[in-house]
Amino acid sequence: MKRSLLICILMCYLYASGQINVSQVITIGRNALYFEDYVLSIQYFNQAITADTTRAEPYFYRAVAKLNLEDYRGAEQDASTSIRIKPFIVDAFKVRGVARQNMGNYAGALTDYESGLRLLPEDKMLLVNKAVCLGALERYDDATRAYDALIAVDSRNDKAYLGLAHLCLARGDTVAARDNIEHSIKLSKNNAGAYVMRAEIEMRCDSDYVAAMASLDEAIKLEPREASYFVNRAYMKYRLDDYFGAMADYDYAIGLDPASVEAHINRAQLYAEVGEYNKAINDFTYVLQGDADNIMSLYYRAMLYMETGQHRAAINDLNAVLEHYPEFEAGYMARAEARRGAGDRRGSEADYEYALSLFKSKKTRKSDFDPVRLEIEKAAEARKTGNRGEDTTGETINRFNTLLTVVPDNPIKPEYDNRQRGRVQDANFEIEPEPAFVLTYFSHDNNLNGKTHYLREIADINDSHLLPYPVTITNKSRHLTDAEIATCFANIEYYNGMLATSTPRPVDYLARAIDYLLVKNPEQAIADCDRTVAKNPNLSLAYMLRASARTLVIDMRHASLDSNEDSADKGAAAALAAREDAGDYETILADLDKTLSLSPTNVYAYFNRGIICGQRGELTEAISCYSHAIDIKPDLGEAYYNRGITYLRLGNKSQGMTDLSKAGELGILPSYNVLKRMNR
């Protein structure tokens, strides 16, 4: 609340003269940037850009804020605009280069660093970043010369020697790599990357897990919240037969990074080794929720399902594996066993016979088909050709060696004043669409950008003073206070009495419907909306409110189904719920369509319609709805966010990340967490 009040006071001051003072807004935004409140600073730079699009500074500073939030696409766009307006800001080239480098555009980043070096030839940050880019482009001789140029400027630059070590490893010269690592550590004992690289050499080249673990311990002291270090240390403990220590490290890694695929897969395998099959299944299931095509997890989970007698579940997983690898003989043998266990004798015999035919055609009695090996080879080829693309399964399996380890990238990361506080993208937001907008009597302040949601029909009904309280519209749900709940029930009692003793008006039923919806009584809210439209079929808010009430019916149905874990007939209940959902979705869409026919510019009806279409799996239509909403209200960040997630569901990563960047710019905080996950 204090920050909101401060923002309001500042904005009142800045607009007091009737015209925004752009320089002062930029200064306040820079102050927020200095204190690493990146999201807040973006809101100030938005104001400055709206007032004056010809100034390079607000675009540049907004690019810096987005870079720190790992919104690399947005940072690149803003830095490009800054450079176009004023091409002599060296830091703008730095920011755009770092953004491009983080997106894998090494050639573009290199061009930016070289442009910056033409203006500042001895800038250490530009020299480091240039050398890293050259190494990534496998221009090893040029990269070596770039590091040498950095050492000529700063002979005690520990990162230069660490970068040289990385180049030596790329060339297979581990002796020279060790020398450079030790020299880097001698110059600075505070670079965790040096210890990680040393641990990698000790583990992979020497198989000296004790020494490797000691090196990694030093890295953990310096960066105790880096989950990958604990994943790798757990692997070393496992190789030293310290199962309890390995399990503890995997648990801790997952605590730091709940989305760590390596930690979940490794912990699953340890659980399986000690007979904790259900826990292992849960970990593999977690991995598959984020990557349904992870063949390794599907195959191993299938084996665990068979161990626990869950034959039908095993069959489903093996179906997916065999669809991906139809020549996998052992897979058919496993499915034959699972089908036999499930009572499908004919299917079991068919799988067994087909497996034998594959063995016979290959003139072998032992399966030499290894899907994991094939995935490794595919990932290696993809990396060799530089086509990393979307093959996250291959990326993961390529790290598989009994247990997974996180192979460290170049320890020299592209830099631009990289800070850690205020990093909202590290929060674990659920990747879910922004919820629908609903009518309410209780306002929900947007403490970030101060925007309120306006709808002409709401303004008209509030101006009439026919409702007990002013109505507002929001999608920021919260639990009502005891006093607010008491107010809603008092309103219901009042309308009960009034409607029983006087001639009902449409607005009276609408008012009571809002209260019913607020106290989670959607059936009564729907009934009152029916009465409202019967008396006034042109009241668009009634149709919109009825759509919200019918949506709540679906949500409550799902909640009831999810809580009924012990039901023996849960499958039948789920099928019935699906049929009921289908009918309710149709009526909800009909209500929203009627709303839009009466109020064609109702941006929130379009937004809510997009959510329903998405829930029905009509993703293209959902995108169309969000696009209509954005056309009407270009600053509706929620629509950009939902459209971005929908694009990602359709596999359009480029457009999805562009929308998420814009949503973050407009104050939708979960955008930065999704962008971070997509940038992994």
N, C-alpha and C positions, 0 to 999 in steps of 0.2 A: 504494500500500500504506500509506503514512504516513497519508493521509486516512482510509482504511478503519479503521486502528487507532485514530485519534483519535475517529472516530464511535463505535466500539465502546466505548471508554473512557468517552466522554460518556454514552452510553446506559446503560451499567452504573451510572454514578454517578446518573443521573437516576431509575433504577428501583430503586436500592439499598434504598430504604425500602419498596418494595412498591407504591408508588403514584407515578405520574408527577407531577413538579413542573411544572405547565403554564407558570407564569411563566418558569421557567428555560429551558424548551424554546423558548418564544416569543423570549426574549432571544437564544438561540443562533441561532435562525432569522433574527432581525433582523440579527445580525452577518454571517451568510452573505449576506443580502440586501445589506448595506452593501458587502461585498466583491464583489458582483455575481455570486455563485455561485447563480444563480436556481434551478436544478434542485435543488441540495442544500437550499436554504432551504425549498423546497416540501415536502421530506420531513419536515423538522422541524415545519412548520405542520400537516402531515397528522397527526403524532403528537399535537399540541396539540388539534386539532379532535376526534380520536378520544376523547381523554380528557375534553373538556369542550366540548359543542356550543353552550353558551350565551354564549360570549365572542365579541365582535365582532372583536377584534384579529387573531387568526390568520387569519380569513377575509379581512380587509382586506389583511394583508401577503401572503397567498398570491395575492390578486388583483393586487397590485403586481408580484410575481414573474412571474405569467402574462402581465401586460401587457408586461413587458420581453422576454418570450419570444414576443411576438406571438400569444399564445393569447387573442384578444379575447373569444371566446365564454366561455371559462372565467373570464376576469377579470370579465366582466359578471356572471356567476352568483355568484361569490364576493363581489363588491362589493355586490350586491343583498342577499345574506344578511347582510353586515356592517351595511348600512343598516337592514335589518329589525330587527336586534337593538339597534342603537344609531344612531338617525337624526340624530345631531348631529356626526358625523365628516365635516368638510368634504372632506377628502382622499378619502373613499370616493365622494362625488359626482364628484370630479375623475376618479378612476380609471374609474368606470363610464361617465362621459361620454366620456372618451378612447376606451374600448373600443367604445362604440356608434358614435362618430364614425368610427373606423377600419373598422367594418363597414357604413358607409353609412347608419346610423340617425341622421340629423341631428336629426330632431324629438325623439327620445328623449334624445340628447346635450344638446340645447338645454335641455330640461327639467331635466336634472341640473345644468348650469352655472347656471341661474337659481336652483335650490334652494341651490347653494353660495353664490351671490352674496347671497342673502337673509341668510346667516349671516356672510359676509365681503364686504361690498359693494365693496371696493377691491382685491380680489385680482387681480393682473395676469394670472396664468395663466388664471383663469376668464374674465376679460374678453377675452383674446386668443381663447381657444377658442370662446367664445360668438359673437364676431364672425365667425370662420371658418365656423361652422355656419350663421349667418344668410346669409352669402354663398352657401354651398352650396345653401341653400333658395331662392336668388334673391330674397331679401328685402333688396335692395341698400340701400335707405334706412335700414332698421333696422341693417344691418351697418355702414354709415357712422357712424351714431350710436354704435354700440358701440365702434368704433375711436376716435371723438372722446372718448368717456368714458375710454378707456384713456390717450389723450394728456393729458387733464385730470389724470389721476393721475400720469402719467410722461411729461413732454413730450419726453424723449430716447429714447423706446422705438422703436428702429429697425424692429421687427416691425410696429408699428402703421402706419407709413408704407408698408411693403411690402405689408401687407394692403390698404391703400387703393389702392395701385397695381394690385393684382389686381382689385379692384372696378371701377376705371376701365377696365381692359382688357375686363372682362365687358360694360361698357356701350359699348365701342368708342371710348373717349376715350384714344387713345395719347399725346397731348400731356401730359395730366394724369398719366397713368401714368408717363411718363418723369420728370416732375418729382418725383413721390413716390419713385421708385426712386433717383434721385440723392440725394435728401434722406436716404433710408435708408442709402445707402452712406456719406454724409458722417458720419452718426451712428455707424456701425459698418462697418468694412471686412472684417468676419469672417463675414458672412452670405452663404453661397454662393448661396442662393436669389435674392438681389438680382441677382447677376451672370448667373445663368441666365435670369431674367426679361428682363434687358436684352438678352442675346444673342438671345432669342426675338424681341423686337421688331426688333432690327437685322437678323435673318435674314428674318423673314416680311414685315415692313412696308417695310424699306429695301432688302432684297436686298444688304446690305453684309456679305458673308461674312467679309471681313478683320476688321472691327470686331467682328462676332459671335464670331469665333474668339478674338479677344483677350479678350473678356468671359468666354468659357467657360474660357479658360486660367486666369483668376483663380479661377473656381469650382473647377477641378481642383486648384489649389494648396491650397485649403481642404478639399476632400473628394476626395482622390486615389483612393479606392476605389469611387466611384460610377460604375458601368458606363454608365449612361445618358448621362453627360457625354461619354464617349468615342464613343458611338454618334452623338451629335449633332455632335461636332467632326469626326468622319469624314465626315459628310454635307457639312459646310462645306468640307472639304478636297477632296472629290469635285467640288463645284461650282467650286472653284478649279483643277480639273484636276490635283490632287495625288493621283494614284491610289495611289502607294506609301504616302503618308502616311495615306490613308483606310484602306487595307488593314491597316496597322500598328495603327491605332486600333481597327478591328473585332476584330483578333486579341486586342488587350489587353482590350477589353470582354468578350469571351468568356472570357478567362482569369479576369476578375473575377466574371463571372456566366455560367457555362456554359449557363444556361437562357434567356438573352436571345434572344427571338424576333427582335427587330429586327436585332440584330447578325448572326445567322445568315442571315436573308433578304437583308440588304444585302451581306454578304460573298459570298453565292451569286451575286448579280447582278454584282458586280465580277469574280468568277471567270469568269462567263459572258462578260463583255465582253472579257476578255483571253484567251479560248479555253480556260480550265481547266474544261472541262465536267464532268469526273468529280468534281472538288472541289466545284463548284457543286451537283451532284446530291446529294453527301453532306450539304451544309448544308441543302438543302430537305428531305432525308429526315429529318434531325434534327428540324426543325420539325414535320414530319408525325407523327413518333413521339409527340409531345406533343399534337398537334391534328390528328387525321386528316381533319378537314373543312375545313382551310385551303385554300380554293379557289385563292387566288393561288399558293401553293406547288405545289399539284397541277398547275395549268395550266403553270406555268413549268418544272416538272420534266418534264412530258410533252414539252415542246418540246426540252428538253435530251436526253431519251431518244431523240427522233427524230434529233437532230444526231449522236448517237453510235451510231445504228443499232440501238438497243434498242427495236424496234418493239412487241413484246408488252408491255413495261413501260409504254410510252407509251399503249398502248390501255387498260391498266388505269386509269391516271390520268385519261385522257379520259373513260372510262366514269363515273368518280365526278363529274367536272365536269359532264358532260351530264345525269347523274341529278339534279344540283342545279339546272341551268339547261337544260331541254330545248329552249329556243328559241334556243340559241347556234349560229348558222349556221356561224361560222368554226370552232367546235369540231367539228362534223360533218365539215367539210372536212379539218381536221387529222387526225381519226380515219380518214377515208377514205384519206389518204396513209399513215398508220401501218399500216392493214390491208393496203394494197397492198404495203408493204414487208415485211409479215409473210407474204405469200403468200395472203392471204384476198381473192381477187379479187371474189367475190360480195359479201362484206361491204363492201368498198371501194366498189363500185358503188352499193350500197344507201344508204350514208352520203352519197355524192356526190349521188344523186338526191334524197334527203331535204333536203339543204342547199339544192339548187336550188329545191325546192318552198317552202322557207321564204323564200328570196329573192323568189320569184315572188309569194307571198302578201303580202309587205311592199312589193312593187312597187319593189324596189331591186336593184342589182347589187353593192352593196358592203355588207358587214356593218356595221350600226350597233349591234349588240348587244355591250355591254361588261360582262362579269360583274364586273370590278373596280369599275366605276362603280356598279353596282347594290349591291355590298357596301358601298361608301362611303355611298350614300344610306340603306341599311338601318341602318348604324351611326349615322349622323347623326340619323335619326328616333328610334332607340332612345335616344340621348342626350338628344334634345329632350324626349321623354316621360318621361325619368328611368328608363326600363326598361333598365338596363345588363345585368342578368341574367347569363346564362352565355355571351353572344355574344362570346367572345374572338376569333373570326375577324373579326367586324365591327370590333371594337376595334382589331385590328392593321391591317386594311386601311384603316381610316379615317385612319391615320397615313401612308399610302403616297403618296409624291410623288416618283416615279422611285426614290428610296430612302426607307426609313422613317426617321423621326425620332421620338424619344420626347417627346411633347408634355408639358411640365411641368404638374403640377397646382398647386394653391395652394401657394406656397413656405412659407406659415405652416402648419406641421403641428401637430396636437393634441399637447399636451405633458403629460407627468407625469414629471419627473426622468428623461428618456430617456438611458440610458447605453449604452455599446457593448461593454464587455468582457463575457465570459461568455455571449455570444449564440450558444448552440449551434444555434439555428435557421439560422445562416448557413453551417453546414457542409453539404457536398454529399453527403448520404446518398442512396443509391439508394432510390427509392420501391418497395420490395419488401416482401412480407409478412414478419413475423417467422417464422423457420424452425421446423420441427417439434421437439418434445421427444424426446430419445433417452436410452437407458440408457447409463451410462458408469461407469468406475471412477475417473475423474479429475474432481474437483469444479471448478466454475467459479464463483468468488465474484462476487456482485453488489455491486460496490463502492459503488453509489449508495444503495440502500435496505436492504441487508443481508438481504433476504428469501431464504429457502431454499424449495425446492419439496418438498413432502411427499406421499408416497403410501403408504397403509397396507401394500400388498403389498411395497413396497420395504423398509419398516421391518421387516416380518415376516421377510423373507429375510435381511436384515442381522443381525437378532437370532438367527437360527439358526446363524450363523457357518459356513455351508456353502460360501461363496464365498471366493476368495483375498483379496479386498478388499471393503470396503463399496461397494455400488452407489448411485449417485445419478442424478437425472434433470435434464437441462438442455437448453436450446436455444441456448446460447451456444457455438458451435463455435470451436475453435481448433486450431492445429497441435500435435500431440503433440511433446514433447521427445524427443531421442534415447534418454534413459533410460526414458521412458514407453513408447516403441515397443519397446525391448528387453524391458521387463517383459511386454508383451503377447505377444511371440513366445515368451518363456520360459514363460508360462502355457500357451500352446497346446501346446508340447512336453511340458509336464508332463501335461496332460490326454490327449494322444495316448498317452503311455506308460501312464497309469493306466487309461484306458478299454480298452486292449488287454489288460490283465492282470487286471482285476477286473470285477465286475458293475456296469454303468453305471447311474447314477441320473439322473433327469430334470434335477436341478440341475447336474450335471456338464456335460451338453450345453449347458444354458443359459449356464453360466459361459464355456465355450469360444466359444459364439456371440457373446457380448459382445466377447471379444477379437478374433474374426474381423472383426466390424463395425468395431471401432476401427482395425484395420490395413487397412480398405477392401477386405475380401474378402467381399462380400455373399453370393455364391453359397454359400460354406461356412457362413456364418452362417445362411442359410435352411435348409440341410440339417440343421444342428444343432437349429434350432428345430423342424423337422419331427420329429426324433427325440425332442425334449423332449415335444411334445404327444402323440406316439404313446404315450409312457409315462405322461404325466399330462395328460389333456385339459382339466383344470380350472386349469392354471397360466396365469393371465391375462397375466403378464409375457412369456411366450413368444410369444403372439400379437402383442403390442405390439412386441416386438423384431423379429419376422418382418416386420411391416409397415414398420418402419424400414429393414430390410435391402432389402426390395423397392423402397422409395422410392429408396434409394441406387443400385440397379440402373438405374432410370429416369434419375437424375441423371448417372450415368456414361455411359449411352447418349447422352444429349444432348450431353455434353462431347465424346464421340468424334465425333459428327456435326458439331458446331461447328468442331472442329479440322481436319476433312477438307475444307479450302477448295478443293483442286484436283481433287476428284472430279468426273468427267464425268457420273456418274450420281447426283449428290447428291439430285436430286428424288425418284428412286425410293427411295433410302436413307431420305429423310425420310418418305415415305409408309409404308414398312415400319416405321419407328420409331414412327409415330403408331398403327399397328395394334397393335404390341407394347405401347405405352403403355396403350392402351385396356384390353387384357387384364390388365395389371399393376395398373392402377387398381382394377379390379373385385376382384382378390384382396386388395389392400391394404385396401379398404373392408370386405371380408368379415372380414379379421383384426381390424380395429378394432371392427367390430360384435360379433365374438365376445368381444373384450376387454371391451366395455361390458356384454355380457350376463352376464359373470362378475364384473365390477366396475363397477356402475352409476354410481358417483360418481368414476370415473377422469377427472378434469378434463382431463388431458393427452391422453387418447384422443379426447375430443370436440374438443380443439384441433387435433390432428393430422388428424382427420377433416375439419374445416373447411378445412384447407389443401388436402387432396386434392380435395374438392368444388370449391374455387375453381379448381384447376388443370384440372378437367374442364369448367369453365364453368358449373357449377351454383351460381350465386352466392347464390340464395335459400336453398338448403340449407346453404351455407357459413355464412351469417349465423345460421341456426338452430343450427348446431353451436357457433359462438362464443358464442351467447347461452346455450346449455346450460352451457358452460364458465364463463361469468360468473355464472350462477345458483349454481353450486356453489362458485366461488371468486371473490368480487366484487373482489378486489384483483389479479386476473391481468391486468396491464397489457397483456401481449402479445395477449390475446384482444380487448381494446378496440381495440388498434392494427389488428389484422388485420380486425376487423369494420368499423372506420372506413374502411379502404382499400376493402373490398368494397362498402360503401355508396357510396363515391365512384365506383366502377366502374359501379354501377347508376344513377348520376346523382343520388343522394340526398345532396346536398352538406351540408344542414343536419344530418342525423343523422350523417353521416361526420365532420364537424368536431367535433360533440359527443363522439363516441367518441375521436377523436384528442386532444382536450383532456383527457379523462379518462386516456388512456394516458400523456400527458406528465406529468400529475399523479402517476401511479404509477411514473414513472422511465424510460419508454421514450423515449429522447432523439430518435430520428428523427421523432417526432410533431411537434416544433416546426418542423422543416424543411418537412414536408408542409403544416402549417398556414400557414407563411409563403408557400409557393407558391400555396396556394389563396386567400390573402388579397390576391394581386397584382391 
